Amino acid sequence: MECKIKLYEATDKEATIQFLKSRKRGIKQYHYNPDIWNWQFIKNPNSPFSKVQVWLFKYGCAIIGQLGTIPVQLKISNAYYLAAWAVDFIVNIDYQNRGVGPLLIKELDKAVDISLSLGPNKDGYALCKKMGWVEIGTVPLFVRYLSRKRILKDAIKSFLNNEFKLFIRLSRLFISNIFAINVRGTKDVFNPRFTIEQISAFGKDFDDFWENASRSFPVIVRRDAKYLNWKFIENPIYSYTIYVAKEKEHLMGYIVLRNDKRSWRISDFLAIDDATNPLLQATVSHLKKQKAEKIICYLSNMNYVNRLKGFGFVEAKSNERLLFNVNKDKIDKGTLCKFSNWFISGSDGDRER
């Protein structure tokens, strides 16, 4: 029987659903929900194709592997390049280690300037490394606790998992709360220069804001109004709370929050100059009122990291390894190889779908 790789088409729908449902582990409804597929792979404003962004490996009429992508515009210094996050990389267990995975990866590499992966599973990570992708670091995870019980619960969990550095940090944090030792970032004191507003959509002013804010980061995924509305407003899976900081009606930053049961996530966060602290203050104040137990935030930039620590965030274990592969000679690989050049938040990769 013939083997071939093709982009997904409507006629592949039933076979693809059957393939995904046959995988009992690691498959969730969004992997084959048609509304989510339409949003993620067709409505993506960065899509360079007219078809769903999923490559299928077919053996005869049967699908034995697939690789999805989330295309993005990656800004490197002052230029933009077509990049894509590799997602939903699945190979039938009977055909693993038989060359299916590398062929799917090669299709991705041929289609974009830069291939990206964030937090791949063990098999995906091993394959990317084997294919010559560059691993440049792990995106840090930070947690701000709003509940003593949750601190204690996570401290015990970290001890049982032999994460002793985290256990020590959480133990100290718990003790400081018990004895009312000052914990930074607990006071809701807002800078009068800024006004904080909640919004329900990203307007055209976000395009100008993006041009200003992006100058501070050598490597960052484009976050203009069209992309942000697609990512957060049109998202069929999650609902978000979005705050903006303004100074004399000029947009200075935004923060996107998502409720994950008793925990909340900072899904995205970008600000200019001194607007960082007012947005963090608004977040902590809002989530205290929501009786959240903790706030989770993935962020790579050291300026933001230092601000997070100033608001009582502590670093936790992260598995969000960042890998890339450059597929065009014209791209400055040296800039990409320096982890401190990258701005990565919790919305990068496929975590918000």
Residue frames as qw, qx, qy, qz and C-alpha x, y, z in Angstrom:
[[0.000, 0.886, 0.464, 0.000, 0.00, 0.00, 0.00],
 [0.378, 0.607, -0.010, 0.699, 1.05, 3.59, -0.70],
 [0.440, -0.586, -0.363, 0.576, 2.41, 5.87, 2.02],
 [0.255, 0.576, 0.204, 0.749, 1.93, 9.63, 1.66],
 [0.224, -0.438, -0.431, 0.757, 1.85, 12.85, 3.67],
 [0.043, 0.561, 0.487, 0.668, -0.86, 15.39, 2.97],
 [0.132, -0.097, 0.324, -0.932, -2.53, 18.40, 4.52],
 [0.206, 0.364, 0.833, -0.363, -5.85, 17.67, 6.17],
 [0.246, -0.118, -0.442, -0.855, -8.97, 18.14, 4.04],
 [0.616, -0.111, 0.225, -0.746, -12.67, 17.93, 4.87],
 [0.855, 0.117, -0.410, -0.295, -12.82, 14.44, 3.36],
 [0.490, 0.241, -0.745, 0.383, -10.33, 13.29, 6.02],
 [0.406, -0.495, 0.259, -0.723, -12.61, 14.27, 8.92],
 [0.910, -0.259, -0.020, -0.323, -14.05, 10.87, 9.87],
 [0.872, 0.178, -0.344, 0.299, -10.76, 9.01, 9.43],
 [0.227, 0.501, -0.430, 0.716, -8.95, 11.63, 11.55],
 [0.584, -0.467, 0.220, -0.627, -11.53, 11.46, 14.34],
 [0.980, -0.097, -0.144, -0.102, -11.33, 7.67, 14.33],
 [0.678, 0.355, -0.412, 0.495, -7.53, 7.85, 14.48],
 [0.040, -0.518, 0.406, -0.752, -7.55, 10.27, 17.40],
 [0.751, -0.372, 0.124, -0.531, -10.21, 8.40, 19.36],
 [0.937, 0.061, -0.336, 0.072, -8.19, 5.18, 18.99],
 [0.415, 0.340, -0.512, 0.671, -5.51, 6.85, 21.10],
 [0.555, -0.658, -0.507, -0.057, -6.87, 6.40, 24.62],
 [0.579, -0.538, -0.188, 0.584, -4.06, 8.25, 26.38],
 [0.312, -0.330, 0.119, 0.883, -3.39, 11.97, 26.11],
 [0.010, 0.333, 0.587, 0.738, -6.31, 12.73, 23.77],
 [0.118, 0.412, 0.524, -0.736, -8.87, 15.33, 24.81],
 [0.437, 0.679, 0.579, -0.114, -12.04, 16.51, 23.11],
 [0.157, 0.873, -0.112, -0.447, -10.35, 19.57, 21.63],
 [0.331, -0.343, 0.742, 0.471, -8.13, 17.30, 19.55],
 [0.141, 0.214, 0.842, 0.475, -11.09, 16.45, 17.30],
 [0.157, 0.699, 0.531, -0.453, -13.82, 18.99, 18.11],
 [0.478, 0.531, 0.449, 0.537, -14.73, 20.63, 14.74],
 [0.066, -0.975, -0.163, -0.133, -15.38, 24.08, 16.25],
 [0.535, -0.737, 0.272, 0.311, -11.99, 24.06, 17.95],
 [0.667, 0.065, 0.498, 0.551, -10.26, 22.81, 14.81],
 [0.311, 0.789, 0.374, 0.376, -11.90, 25.60, 12.82],
 [0.247, -0.968, 0.036, 0.009, -10.72, 28.22, 15.32],
 [0.628, -0.593, 0.381, 0.330, -7.23, 26.85, 15.83],
 [0.592, -0.078, 0.611, 0.520, -6.24, 25.79, 12.33],
 [0.348, 0.596, 0.555, 0.465, -8.41, 27.81, 9.90],
 [0.081, -0.954, -0.246, -0.151, -9.20, 31.13, 11.60],
 [0.639, -0.484, 0.059, 0.595, -5.65, 31.63, 12.84],
 [0.277, 0.935, 0.019, -0.220, -4.72, 35.04, 11.35],
 [0.156, -0.715, 0.612, 0.298, -1.17, 33.85, 10.70],
 [0.798, 0.129, 0.587, 0.038, -2.13, 30.82, 8.65],
 [0.012, 0.526, -0.533, -0.663, -0.13, 30.74, 5.40],
 [0.037, 0.065, 0.934, 0.348, -2.31, 28.02, 3.90],
 [0.523, -0.117, -0.209, -0.818, -5.93, 27.70, 2.85],
 [0.756, -0.167, -0.610, -0.165, -6.27, 24.34, 4.56],
 [0.746, -0.656, 0.015, -0.113, -6.31, 23.06, 8.12],
 [0.140, 0.782, -0.582, 0.173, -2.81, 23.23, 9.59],
 [0.748, -0.315, 0.565, -0.146, -2.43, 19.50, 10.16],
 [0.393, 0.468, -0.732, -0.301, -0.26, 17.07, 8.21],
 [0.896, -0.095, 0.295, -0.317, -1.54, 13.51, 7.98],
 [0.015, 0.432, -0.876, -0.214, 0.60, 10.45, 7.34],
 [0.844, 0.151, 0.133, -0.498, -1.53, 7.93, 5.48],
 [0.173, -0.266, 0.930, 0.184, -0.82, 4.28, 4.85],
 [0.009, 0.379, 0.869, 0.318, -3.32, 3.33, 2.22],
 [0.262, -0.673, -0.390, -0.571, -6.63, 4.75, 3.46],
 [0.660, -0.619, -0.376, 0.200, -5.63, 4.60, 7.13],
 [0.028, 0.875, -0.255, 0.410, -4.14, 7.53, 9.05],
 [0.857, -0.197, -0.356, 0.316, -1.16, 6.41, 11.12],
 [0.498, -0.290, -0.204, 0.791, 0.28, 9.78, 12.15],
 [0.115, 0.885, 0.322, 0.317, -0.42, 13.49, 12.33],
 [0.455, -0.220, -0.191, 0.842, 1.34, 16.75, 13.14],
 [0.046, 0.903, 0.413, 0.110, -0.53, 19.99, 13.75],
 [0.453, 0.102, -0.088, 0.881, 0.86, 23.53, 13.80],
 [0.077, -0.895, -0.365, 0.246, -0.01, 26.93, 15.22],
 [0.541, 0.456, 0.121, 0.696, 1.50, 29.49, 12.81],
 [0.289, -0.860, -0.190, 0.375, 2.81, 32.76, 14.28],
 [0.436, 0.805, -0.112, 0.388, 4.74, 35.79, 13.12],
 [0.757, -0.465, -0.122, 0.443, 8.04, 35.72, 15.01],
 [0.151, 0.968, -0.127, 0.155, 9.80, 39.05, 15.38],
 [0.829, -0.202, 0.007, 0.521, 13.59, 38.75, 15.40],
 [0.316, -0.213, 0.060, 0.923, 15.23, 42.13, 15.92],
 [0.287, 0.432, 0.063, -0.853, 13.35, 44.31, 13.40],
 [0.390, 0.178, -0.690, -0.583, 12.18, 41.62, 10.97],
 [0.753, -0.025, 0.406, -0.517, 9.25, 39.21, 10.96],
 [0.197, 0.270, -0.902, -0.273, 9.43, 35.55, 9.96],
 [0.813, -0.137, -0.249, -0.509, 6.82, 32.84, 9.51],
 [0.023, 0.296, -0.900, 0.318, 7.16, 30.39, 12.39],
 [0.747, -0.246, -0.359, -0.502, 4.93, 27.64, 13.78],
 [0.435, -0.391, 0.702, -0.407, 4.51, 25.81, 17.06],
 [0.437, 0.062, -0.867, -0.230, 4.40, 22.03, 16.58],
 [0.520, -0.144, 0.495, -0.681, 1.31, 20.59, 18.29],
 [0.863, 0.138, 0.263, -0.408, -0.75, 17.39, 18.38],
 [0.332, 0.542, -0.753, -0.171, 2.17, 15.23, 17.24],
 [0.771, -0.117, 0.514, -0.358, 0.73, 11.71, 17.27],
 [0.406, 0.384, -0.768, -0.312, 1.91, 8.46, 15.69],
 [0.916, -0.144, -0.176, -0.329, 0.11, 5.12, 15.85],
 [0.579, -0.612, 0.535, -0.069, 1.90, 2.94, 18.38],
 [0.903, 0.124, 0.392, 0.125, 2.35, 0.18, 15.79],
 [0.647, 0.651, 0.089, 0.387, 4.32, 2.56, 13.54],
 [0.277, -0.937, 0.213, 0.012, 6.47, 4.33, 16.08],
 [0.459, -0.590, 0.592, 0.301, 10.25, 4.21, 15.54],
 [0.674, 0.276, 0.620, 0.293, 9.67, 3.42, 11.87],
 [0.336, 0.018, 0.335, 0.880, 10.41, 6.84, 10.39],
 [0.009, 0.752, 0.604, 0.265, 6.91, 8.34, 10.45],
 [0.329, -0.841, -0.220, 0.370, 7.74, 11.07, 12.99],
 [0.397, -0.404, 0.304, 0.766, 10.84, 12.42, 11.19],
 [0.222, 0.339, 0.646, 0.647, 8.96, 12.65, 7.89],
 [0.130, -0.848, -0.507, -0.081, 6.18, 14.70, 9.52],
 [0.403, -0.733, -0.012, 0.548, 8.74, 17.01, 11.15],
 [0.399, -0.083, 0.481, 0.776, 10.41, 17.53, 7.77],
 [0.103, 0.656, 0.614, 0.428, 7.09, 18.69, 6.31],
 [0.279, -0.902, -0.260, 0.204, 6.85, 21.33, 9.02],
 [0.482, -0.513, 0.242, 0.668, 10.44, 22.44, 8.44],
 [0.346, 0.223, 0.585, 0.699, 9.79, 22.86, 4.71],
 [0.009, -0.759, -0.591, -0.273, 6.67, 24.97, 5.29],
 [0.277, -0.951, -0.134, 0.008, 7.97, 27.65, 7.68],
 [0.314, 0.782, -0.390, 0.373, 11.04, 29.79, 8.31],
 [0.013, -0.404, 0.751, -0.522, 11.36, 28.64, 11.93],
 [0.690, -0.306, -0.624, -0.205, 9.92, 25.55, 13.62],
 [0.185, -0.492, 0.483, -0.700, 9.08, 25.87, 17.33],
 [0.680, -0.318, -0.657, -0.073, 8.23, 23.57, 20.22],
 [0.184, -0.511, 0.435, -0.718, 7.40, 24.45, 23.83],
 [0.547, -0.246, 0.625, -0.500, 7.08, 21.81, 26.52],
 [0.695, 0.198, -0.574, -0.386, 7.03, 18.72, 24.26],
 [0.908, -0.334, 0.162, -0.195, 6.42, 15.30, 25.79],
 [0.603, -0.503, 0.574, 0.233, 9.27, 12.84, 26.21],
 [0.708, 0.261, 0.575, 0.316, 8.96, 11.27, 22.75],
 [0.364, 0.896, 0.200, 0.158, 8.48, 14.60, 20.97],
 [0.255, -0.905, 0.318, 0.124, 11.47, 16.09, 22.75],
 [0.670, -0.294, 0.608, 0.308, 13.71, 13.15, 21.85],
 [0.638, 0.514, 0.490, 0.297, 12.68, 13.33, 18.19],
 [0.165, 0.984, 0.024, 0.058, 13.25, 17.09, 17.95],
 [0.405, -0.754, 0.475, 0.204, 16.71, 16.70, 19.43],
 [0.709, 0.008, 0.636, 0.305, 17.45, 13.84, 17.03],
 [0.508, 0.722, 0.396, 0.253, 16.34, 16.05, 14.11],
 [0.525, 0.187, -0.022, 0.830, 18.84, 18.71, 15.13],
 [0.200, -0.860, -0.266, -0.387, 16.50, 21.19, 16.81],
 [0.318, 0.348, -0.460, 0.752, 18.19, 23.55, 19.27],
 [0.521, -0.688, -0.502, 0.059, 17.15, 23.55, 22.92],
 [0.269, 0.567, -0.184, 0.757, 17.88, 26.93, 24.49],
 [0.041, -0.186, 0.590, -0.785, 16.29, 26.77, 27.94],
 [0.213, -0.480, -0.850, 0.041, 13.24, 26.19, 30.10],
 [0.178, -0.587, -0.154, -0.775, 10.59, 28.88, 30.56],
 [0.095, 0.056, -0.739, 0.665, 10.35, 29.54, 34.32],
 [0.422, -0.576, -0.626, -0.313, 7.14, 28.94, 36.26],
 [0.057, 0.188, -0.468, 0.862, 6.14, 31.29, 39.09],
 [0.399, -0.546, -0.725, -0.131, 3.40, 30.93, 41.68],
 [0.113, -0.340, 0.299, -0.885, 1.80, 33.56, 43.90],
 [0.311, -0.336, -0.879, 0.136, -0.04, 31.98, 46.81],
 [0.303, -0.419, -0.026, -0.855, -3.21, 33.54, 48.20],
 [0.839, -0.390, -0.125, -0.359, -4.07, 30.71, 50.60],
 [0.263, -0.612, 0.714, -0.216, -2.03, 29.29, 53.49],
 [0.837, -0.001, 0.509, -0.201, -3.71, 25.91, 53.07],
 [0.809, 0.587, -0.022, 0.004, -2.60, 25.80, 49.44],
 [0.141, 0.782, -0.583, 0.171, 0.98, 26.67, 50.42],
 [0.535, -0.383, 0.712, -0.245, 1.00, 23.79, 52.90],
 [0.885, 0.276, 0.333, -0.173, -0.58, 21.40, 50.40],
 [0.670, 0.708, -0.209, 0.079, 1.96, 22.22, 47.68],
 [0.101, -0.728, 0.645, -0.210, 4.85, 22.10, 50.18],
 [0.728, -0.182, 0.635, -0.185, 3.92, 18.56, 51.20],
 [0.850, 0.496, 0.165, -0.062, 3.54, 17.58, 47.53],
 [0.398, 0.813, -0.410, 0.114, 6.99, 19.01, 46.67],
 [0.367, -0.569, 0.707, -0.202, 8.56, 17.09, 49.57],
 [0.827, 0.067, 0.538, -0.149, 6.98, 13.81, 48.45],
 [0.764, 0.638, 0.069, 0.060, 8.23, 14.46, 44.89],
 [0.765, -0.232, 0.087, 0.594, 11.79, 15.09, 46.15],
 [0.304, 0.725, 0.139, 0.602, 11.64, 18.72, 44.99],
 [0.581, -0.490, -0.409, 0.505, 13.54, 19.92, 48.05],
 [0.237, 0.030, 0.032, 0.970, 14.47, 23.42, 46.82],
 [0.324, -0.438, -0.403, -0.735, 10.81, 24.17, 46.20],
 [0.631, -0.520, -0.573, 0.063, 9.87, 22.56, 49.53],
 [0.472, -0.277, -0.298, 0.782, 12.27, 24.89, 51.37],
 [0.003, -0.179, -0.184, -0.967, 10.90, 27.97, 49.57],
 [0.484, -0.480, -0.500, -0.535, 7.30, 27.02, 50.31],
 [0.627, -0.442, -0.550, 0.330, 8.09, 26.17, 53.93],
 [0.304, -0.142, -0.175, 0.926, 9.63, 29.59, 54.46],
 [0.209, -0.280, -0.340, -0.873, 6.67, 31.22, 52.76],
 [0.579, -0.502, -0.609, -0.204, 4.22, 29.33, 54.96],
 [0.546, -0.384, -0.447, 0.595, 6.09, 30.31, 58.13],
 [0.144, 0.020, 0.012, 0.989, 6.21, 33.97, 57.09],
 [0.388, -0.410, -0.455, -0.689, 2.43, 33.92, 56.63],
 [0.625, -0.473, -0.612, 0.107, 1.82, 32.24, 59.97],
 [0.493, -0.468, -0.303, 0.667, 3.87, 34.79, 61.90],
 [0.171, 0.938, 0.292, -0.070, 2.67, 37.74, 59.81],
 [0.461, -0.408, 0.320, 0.720, 6.16, 38.53, 58.54],
 [0.344, 0.673, -0.076, -0.650, 5.93, 41.03, 55.69],
 [0.620, 0.220, 0.681, 0.321, 5.19, 39.36, 52.37],
 [0.047, -0.325, 0.288, 0.900, 5.92, 41.66, 49.44],
 [0.183, -0.088, -0.658, -0.725, 3.10, 42.64, 47.16],
 [0.121, -0.447, -0.870, 0.169, 0.22, 42.22, 49.62],
 [0.045, 0.568, 0.321, -0.756, -0.81, 45.89, 49.73],
 [0.402, 0.631, 0.586, 0.311, -3.24, 47.18, 47.11],
 [0.130, -0.757, 0.005, 0.641, -1.52, 50.53, 46.55],
 [0.643, 0.557, 0.435, 0.294, -2.02, 51.70, 42.95],
 [0.375, -0.154, 0.182, 0.896, 0.19, 54.15, 41.10],
 [0.264, 0.709, 0.390, -0.525, -1.99, 57.24, 40.45],
 [0.046, 0.465, -0.516, -0.718, -0.32, 57.75, 37.05],
 [0.163, 0.012, -0.889, -0.428, -2.22, 54.78, 35.66],
 [0.689, 0.014, 0.224, -0.689, -5.85, 53.79, 35.34],
 [0.135, -0.095, 0.982, 0.095, -6.76, 50.11, 35.24],
 [0.650, 0.209, -0.008, -0.730, -9.70, 49.03, 33.10],
 [0.549, 0.049, 0.834, 0.021, -11.28, 45.71, 32.21],
 [0.379, 0.416, -0.401, -0.723, -11.88, 45.15, 28.48],
 [0.792, 0.176, 0.532, -0.242, -13.81, 42.62, 26.39],
 [0.793, 0.523, 0.210, 0.230, -11.93, 42.99, 23.10],
 [0.533, -0.375, 0.219, 0.726, -8.61, 44.26, 21.76],
 [0.364, 0.879, 0.212, -0.222, -9.01, 47.51, 19.78],
 [0.671, 0.662, -0.029, 0.331, -6.85, 49.14, 17.13],
 [0.166, -0.901, 0.340, -0.211, -4.80, 50.91, 19.80],
 [0.845, -0.360, 0.384, 0.091, -3.18, 47.55, 20.52],
 [0.799, 0.481, 0.102, 0.345, -1.44, 47.69, 17.14],
 [0.166, 0.848, -0.245, 0.439, 0.35, 50.91, 18.11],
 [0.638, -0.655, 0.357, -0.192, 1.01, 49.51, 21.58],
 [0.961, 0.019, 0.206, 0.183, 2.57, 46.40, 20.04],
 [0.603, 0.665, -0.091, 0.431, 4.96, 48.47, 17.90],
 [0.131, -0.819, 0.349, -0.436, 6.16, 50.30, 21.02],
 [0.769, -0.486, 0.365, -0.200, 6.30, 47.38, 23.44],
 [0.973, 0.174, 0.088, 0.126, 7.98, 44.92, 21.07],
 [0.386, 0.811, -0.334, 0.285, 11.08, 47.10, 20.72],
 [0.418, -0.688, 0.523, -0.281, 12.28, 45.85, 24.11],
 [0.815, -0.144, 0.557, -0.066, 12.46, 42.19, 23.02],
 [0.030, 0.492, -0.709, -0.504, 14.83, 40.79, 20.38],
 [0.240, -0.048, -0.913, -0.327, 12.64, 37.67, 19.90],
 [0.333, 0.221, 0.612, -0.682, 8.87, 37.69, 20.48],
 [0.190, 0.432, 0.836, 0.281, 5.70, 36.38, 18.82],
 [0.077, -0.241, -0.210, -0.944, 3.70, 39.19, 17.24],
 [0.078, -0.492, -0.780, 0.380, 0.86, 40.28, 19.54],
 [0.115, -0.083, -0.205, -0.968, -1.19, 42.73, 17.51],
 [0.537, 0.051, 0.318, -0.780, -4.96, 43.25, 17.89],
 [0.764, 0.201, -0.404, -0.460, -5.90, 40.65, 15.29],
 [0.519, 0.183, -0.814, 0.188, -3.79, 37.95, 16.94],
 [0.066, -0.077, 0.696, -0.711, -4.92, 38.79, 20.49],
 [0.646, 0.080, 0.098, -0.753, -8.60, 38.77, 19.55],
 [0.767, 0.182, -0.562, -0.252, -8.18, 35.40, 17.87],
 [0.399, 0.208, -0.808, 0.381, -6.20, 33.97, 20.76],
 [0.040, -0.095, -0.716, 0.690, -8.36, 35.15, 23.65],
 [0.447, 0.199, 0.175, -0.854, -11.68, 36.65, 22.53],
 [0.727, 0.232, -0.381, -0.522, -12.61, 34.08, 19.88],
 [0.102, 0.285, -0.938, 0.169, -11.19, 31.15, 21.87],
 [0.699, -0.233, -0.399, -0.546, -13.96, 28.48, 22.05],
 [0.686, -0.115, -0.675, 0.246, -12.41, 26.64, 25.02],
 [0.432, -0.350, -0.481, 0.678, -11.64, 29.24, 27.68],
 [0.041, -0.922, -0.264, -0.279, -12.99, 32.57, 28.90],
 [0.579, 0.087, -0.249, 0.771, -10.62, 35.29, 30.05],
 [0.219, -0.922, -0.239, 0.212, -10.50, 38.34, 32.28],
 [0.611, 0.359, 0.093, 0.700, -8.45, 41.10, 30.65],
 [0.260, -0.876, -0.169, 0.370, -7.10, 44.26, 32.27],
 [0.562, 0.561, 0.054, 0.606, -5.31, 47.17, 30.61],
 [0.414, -0.610, -0.177, 0.652, -3.21, 49.94, 32.09],
 [0.361, 0.752, 0.282, 0.474, -3.54, 53.44, 30.63],
 [0.387, -0.445, -0.151, 0.793, -1.65, 56.66, 31.25],
 [0.188, 0.518, -0.036, -0.833, -3.58, 59.73, 30.08],
 [0.776, 0.444, 0.177, -0.412, -5.66, 57.47, 27.79],
 [0.442, 0.601, -0.645, -0.165, -2.52, 55.96, 26.22],
 [0.980, -0.126, -0.106, -0.111, -2.40, 52.17, 26.37],
 [0.040, -0.763, 0.622, -0.169, 0.61, 51.08, 28.42],
 [0.037, 0.258, -0.961, 0.091, 0.03, 47.37, 28.99],
 [0.786, -0.142, -0.195, -0.569, -2.35, 44.46, 29.36],
 [0.142, -0.263, 0.925, -0.234, -2.69, 41.26, 31.37],
 [0.702, -0.034, -0.463, -0.540, -4.85, 38.24, 30.48],
 [0.313, -0.271, 0.789, -0.453, -6.17, 35.98, 33.27],
 [0.648, -0.040, -0.625, -0.434, -7.80, 32.56, 33.09],
 [0.648, -0.384, 0.425, -0.502, -9.69, 30.74, 35.83],
 [0.574, 0.215, -0.788, -0.063, -8.39, 27.20, 36.30],
 [0.655, -0.475, -0.586, 0.034, -10.65, 26.08, 39.17],
 [0.519, -0.810, -0.163, 0.221, -9.08, 27.29, 42.44],
 [0.517, -0.335, 0.266, 0.741, -5.96, 28.44, 40.61],
 [0.418, 0.874, 0.130, -0.210, -5.77, 31.30, 38.14],
 [0.734, 0.044, 0.312, 0.602, -3.29, 31.66, 35.31],
 [0.087, 0.783, -0.162, -0.594, -1.64, 34.74, 33.90],
 [0.809, 0.382, 0.422, 0.142, -2.03, 33.66, 30.29],
 [0.556, 0.491, 0.136, 0.656, -0.35, 36.70, 28.76],
 [0.373, -0.842, -0.148, 0.362, 1.26, 39.85, 30.07],
 [0.567, 0.308, 0.168, 0.745, 2.94, 42.73, 28.22],
 [0.188, -0.932, -0.258, 0.169, 3.58, 46.24, 29.50],
 [0.474, 0.626, -0.093, 0.613, 5.67, 49.33, 28.91],
 [0.109, 0.523, -0.385, 0.753, 7.83, 50.90, 31.59],
 [0.116, -0.152, 0.690, -0.698, 6.15, 51.35, 34.97],
 [0.694, -0.077, -0.156, -0.699, 2.79, 49.86, 33.95],
 [0.551, 0.088, -0.829, 0.036, 3.96, 46.37, 34.99],
 [0.103, -0.027, -0.763, 0.638, 3.42, 46.87, 38.72],
 [0.469, 0.087, 0.204, -0.855, -0.10, 48.39, 38.49],
 [0.723, 0.108, -0.497, -0.467, -1.24, 45.44, 36.35],
 [0.483, 0.035, -0.836, 0.257, 0.18, 42.95, 38.84],
 [0.115, 0.022, 0.565, -0.817, -1.44, 44.86, 41.69],
 [0.619, 0.084, -0.087, -0.776, -4.80, 44.78, 39.92],
 [0.669, 0.100, -0.709, -0.197, -4.41, 41.04, 39.31],
 [0.293, -0.004, -0.819, 0.493, -3.63, 40.19, 42.93],
 [0.287, 0.067, 0.371, -0.881, -6.44, 42.43, 44.18],
 [0.673, 0.095, -0.317, -0.662, -8.99, 40.93, 41.76],
 [0.666, 0.061, -0.741, -0.065, -8.05, 37.34, 42.53],
 [0.049, 0.038, -0.735, 0.675, -8.13, 37.89, 46.28],
 [0.515, 0.097, 0.194, -0.829, -11.76, 38.91, 45.86],
 [0.753, 0.170, -0.472, -0.426, -12.34, 35.77, 43.76],
 [0.755, -0.450, 0.428, -0.209, -10.95, 33.71, 46.68],
 [0.788, 0.471, -0.396, 0.036, -8.34, 32.16, 44.41],
 [0.865, -0.465, 0.078, 0.172, -5.81, 29.91, 46.10],
 [0.533, -0.430, 0.380, 0.622, -2.86, 30.74, 43.86],
 [0.488, 0.814, -0.080, -0.304, -1.79, 32.49, 40.65],
 [0.795, -0.070, 0.458, 0.392, 0.34, 30.65, 38.08],
 [0.330, 0.901, -0.113, -0.257, 2.54, 32.46, 35.59],
 [0.813, 0.052, 0.306, 0.492, 5.03, 31.34, 32.93],
 [0.235, 0.970, -0.055, -0.034, 7.37, 34.16, 31.87],
 [0.875, 0.123, -0.016, 0.469, 10.90, 34.14, 30.49],
 [0.309, 0.729, -0.081, 0.605, 11.99, 37.79, 30.54],
 [0.538, -0.139, -0.541, 0.631, 14.16, 38.71, 33.54],
 [0.082, -0.217, 0.115, -0.966, 12.68, 42.21, 33.93],
 [0.671, -0.324, -0.290, -0.601, 9.26, 40.65, 34.37],
 [0.754, -0.156, -0.606, 0.199, 10.64, 37.89, 36.57],
 [0.306, 0.046, -0.464, 0.830, 12.08, 40.42, 39.00],
 [0.380, -0.243, -0.005, -0.892, 8.72, 42.23, 39.14],
 [0.773, -0.251, -0.496, -0.305, 6.92, 38.95, 39.83],
 [0.627, -0.104, -0.602, 0.484, 9.27, 38.15, 42.70],
 [0.038, 0.156, -0.278, 0.947, 8.61, 41.62, 44.09],
 [0.606, -0.218, -0.094, -0.759, 4.93, 40.67, 44.31],
 [0.616, -0.303, 0.616, -0.386, 5.55, 37.51, 46.28],
 [0.905, 0.311, -0.190, -0.218, 5.76, 35.03, 43.39],
 [0.518, -0.528, 0.667, 0.092, 8.04, 32.05, 44.04],
 [0.440, 0.459, -0.659, -0.400, 9.66, 29.90, 41.38],
 [0.837, -0.070, 0.472, -0.267, 8.36, 26.35, 40.95],
 [0.482, -0.157, 0.774, 0.379, 9.44, 23.41, 38.80],
 [0.558, 0.615, -0.046, -0.555, 8.89, 23.89, 35.08],
 [0.670, 0.014, 0.686, 0.283, 9.04, 21.43, 32.19],
 [0.492, 0.828, 0.209, -0.171, 8.45, 24.04, 29.48],
 [0.555, -0.315, 0.460, 0.618, 11.57, 23.39, 27.42],
 [0.426, 0.808, 0.018, -0.406, 11.92, 25.68, 24.41],
 [0.601, -0.104, 0.626, 0.486, 13.29, 24.29, 21.15],
 [0.463, 0.763, 0.006, -0.451, 13.56, 25.69, 17.64],
 [0.682, 0.040, 0.549, 0.482, 14.87, 24.85, 14.20],
 [0.167, 0.701, -0.166, -0.673, 15.92, 27.45, 11.62],
 [0.723, 0.325, 0.595, 0.133, 14.94, 26.47, 8.10],
 [0.467, 0.853, 0.116, 0.201, 16.18, 29.51, 6.14],
 [0.716, 0.078, -0.126, 0.682, 19.78, 30.69, 5.77],
 [0.117, 0.637, 0.055, 0.760, 18.92, 34.39, 6.06],
 [0.588, -0.741, -0.189, -0.261, 17.86, 34.15, 9.72],
 [0.090, 0.652, -0.581, 0.480, 20.24, 35.18, 12.51],
 [0.804, -0.238, -0.545, -0.012, 20.53, 31.95, 14.47],
 [0.417, 0.129, -0.528, 0.728, 22.85, 33.55, 17.03],
 [0.310, -0.287, 0.155, -0.893, 20.08, 35.84, 18.28],
 [0.805, -0.226, -0.306, -0.456, 17.73, 32.87, 18.66],
 [0.750, 0.021, -0.605, 0.267, 20.28, 30.78, 20.56],
 [0.144, 0.178, -0.513, 0.827, 20.41, 33.27, 23.45],
 [0.244, -0.527, -0.813, 0.041, 17.52, 32.46, 25.80],
 [0.158, -0.530, -0.357, 0.753, 17.54, 35.92, 27.40],
 [0.053, 0.089, -0.394, -0.913, 16.54, 37.39, 24.01],
 [0.248, -0.345, -0.817, -0.390, 13.19, 35.57, 24.04],
 [0.401, -0.086, 0.362, -0.837, 9.90, 36.77, 25.46],
 [0.407, -0.163, -0.863, -0.252, 7.72, 33.73, 26.21],
 [0.435, -0.199, 0.393, -0.785, 4.50, 33.78, 28.23],
 [0.450, 0.059, 0.843, -0.287, 1.86, 31.23, 29.16],
 [0.665, 0.556, 0.238, -0.438, -0.04, 31.81, 25.92],
 [0.301, 0.616, -0.644, -0.339, 2.81, 30.81, 23.65],
 [0.036, -0.100, 0.993, 0.046, 2.85, 27.27, 22.31],
 [0.424, -0.288, -0.680, -0.523, -0.48, 25.45, 22.66],
 [0.165, -0.145, -0.783, 0.582, -1.33, 26.01, 26.33],
 [0.303, 0.281, 0.299, -0.860, -4.37, 28.20, 25.65],
 [0.592, 0.134, -0.444, -0.659, -6.50, 25.79, 23.69]]
